[in-house]
Amino acid sequence: MIAYPVAITFDAAAGVFVVLAPGLPGGTQADTQAQARLHAVDYLLTAMEGCIAAGEPIPEPPEVAGMTLIPLPALEGAKVALYRAMTAKGMDASDLADALGRPLGHVRKLLDFDQRSSFADLDRALAALGKRLVVDSLDAAD
């Protein structure tokens, strides 16, 4: 599971809750703190999609005390783990496709948050990079 810390603060002048994540561009806002937590997931995924599209690394989540931890959905978390492993090895999508013996489109789909991928395919891709996929469960948030 991948989770990122976010700062959720109230902007009294604007009357909204603002969400920012250290190391990631942009932010989001919401009318309530509960909405801010929900919007935080979309904000994190959008920022990470931007990193992938630009070929830039997705930063590791920093350990910051006092921030709200927002877990990524399992599938998108697995895609982020794959992208991180790929870039850590200095590989791009074409290199991974060659290593897997699969078409480039297959790897692009594995990295695209808008495309459904199987955990088995993600696990095989991670294995080609010397990693393995581990799934965990958490208690539901209150």
Number of C-alpha atoms within 10 A of each C-alpha: 17 16 17 22 21 25 20 20 15 17 11 8 6 9 12 17 21 22 23 19 24 16 12 20 14 13 19 18 22 19 13 13 17 11 12 21 21 12 17 30 19 14 22 26 17 17 19 21 20 15 17 18 11 9 13 14 15 19 13 12 16 13 11 13 8 9 14 17 19 17 16 19 13 15 18 23 18 24 21 24 20 24 23 20 18 21 16 12 10 9 16 14 20 15 14 21 18 12 13 17 9 12 13 15 12 15 23 15 14 25 24 16 18 10 11 12 19 10 17 10 13 21 18 15 23 22 14 15 18 11 14 15 16 9 11 6 7 7 5 5 4 3
